[in-house]
Amino acid sequence: MQRLIDLYRQWAGEAPANVQKLPQAGSNREYYRMADADGATVVGVVGTSRDEDHAFVYLSNHFNKRRLPVPRVLAVSDDELCYLQTDLGSVSLFDAIAGGREAGGRYNVNEKELLVRTIRELPDIQIRGARGLDFSHCYPQPEFNMDSVLFDLNYFKYCFLKPTELDFHELKLEADFRLFAKDLTAERADSFMYRDFQARNVMLDGRGNPWFIDFQGGRRGPYYYDVASFLWQASARYSHKLRRELVYEYYESLKNYTEVPSVRHFVEQLSRFVLFRTLQVLGAYGFRGYFEQKRHFIDSIPPAIQNLREMLGLKCFPYPYMMDMLRRLTALPRFATIEQPALNRADGYRTAHTNVYKAHPQDGPATFSKYDGRGPLVVRVFSFAYRNGIPADESGNGGGYVFDCRSTHNPGRYEPYKKLTGLDEPVIRFLEDDGEILVFLESVYKLADAHVRRYMQRGFTDLMFCFGCTGGQHRSVYSAQHLAEHINGKFGVEVRIVHREQGISTVLEARSKGKEGPQP
């Protein structure tokens, strides 16, 4: 600690006015927030491995030259066991999405947007970050290869599989392990494999932009690994639908940096890495849980086993003995009580970008109207209370759709929600957890999508949607807001939102749309 203070004094010209020890993560490194008299802070790090610290310092300097969002190293001790880096604050992606995780995987729109933003930034550090990088500085080895794969598979075998006392033929399993390792390392990889890419290692700035930390274990390797590590983190409980959407977002972003394989090949190879990553984390959980008796890791085993069970049910991998052994493993009585997760009803609507249907030139206009070809389309979405009447149509077109939300569960009946609206987090979670509003919106989205597509194709200028409920406060506000964001996100048109009874008016501006690609 004194050496770190000396390093700070050497860098700043004076001792820190305040030093606060930060919670320790999974490694042996110690972190301190160090502040000067004006309150400006940096983070001081005390390591135990010179090679590991050297890897971080080298990678940080390299990534900063590439203008990637990582902390900047400010000062390093002569033995490289202490260094100072810029302070990225205290809000991690893991903290920011805690509500969805604690709600059993029911992530709201804002939490999903943070996940999308993060996964779309990942190829930047993987592909652009690898350019000009000297991988010989990586720790503990420069690349992902057969030896590292077999090490992790045997870590699973000795630290997790054997303690379960499941009977298996070790030579047959070893043969499948080698075949599995060969398939995982078959493709040439010129990208940077982050290796420990998870929500805890992503910090968020004041605008919600992701910054990456703890990449010192990275090396040359396939980009599939980090996607599997991030999206199949056992405790996150991402639904199948959310994972598919995030894989799509990653695939589309990856196209901006390198030539991508076909969707089919991408998904097949990603599936192998998901299986590998699942076995790898079970090995770690077995060691930390069974041998070191750490409660957190023991508690993490059930969701990891569930991930494994789902993988076994989704795809038949060409490793017959290993797959048979894994099926017997998940069927052991100690794991049989692990419940299947309930359908994540919070994913009842989609907000991912997709292109508008383009009419064939030979189709010709379906009808003729004085509004044909005028455009661009502006969509107006209202929430209202029926007792105050349906909102007036000011466009002169005779309105559009009016949806009655009163058939769905009303949070306004309960005291904790009476002073809140459908824009507030507790009401959002109530409605999404209950699920009735999501089923209702599925049908609304189908109608709205078809109508918006056709209006855009014909060059119409105005379309109106109204949602009514008892007080215009909860269900109608939620529905109007989500339809507006859905239409703006999917079609890129201007959407004007009016929550009439709440006196709130906002505009989601029109934007240019990116090219749609295949969805893994």
Buried (B, 14 or more C-beta within 10 A) or exposed (E): EEEBBEBBEEBBEEEBEEBEEEEEBEBEBBBBBBBBEEEEBBBBBBBEBEEBBBBBBBBBBBBBEBEBBBBEBBBBBEEBBBBBBBBBEEEBBBEBBEBBBEBEBBBBBBBBBBBBBBBBBBBBBBBBBBEEBEBEBBBEBBBBBEEBBBBBBBBBBEBBBBEBEEEBEEEBBBBBBBBBBEBBBEEEBBBBBBBBBBBBBBBBEEEBEBBBBBBBBBBBBBBBBBBBBBBBBBBBBBBEBBBBBBBBBBBBBBEEBBEBEEBEEBBBBBBBBBBBBBBBBBBBBBBBBBEEEBEEBBEBBBBBBBBBBBBBEEBEBEBEBBBBBBEEBBEEEEBEEBEEBEEBBBBBBBBBBBBBEEBEEEEEEEEEEEBBEEBEBBBBBBBBBBEEEEBEBEBEEEBBBBBBBEEBBBBBEEEEBEEBBBBBEEBBBBBBBBBBBBEBBEEBBEEBBEBBBBBBBBBBEBBBBBBBBBBBBBBBBBBBBBBBBBBBBBBBBBBBBBBBBBEBEEEBEBEEBEEEBEBB
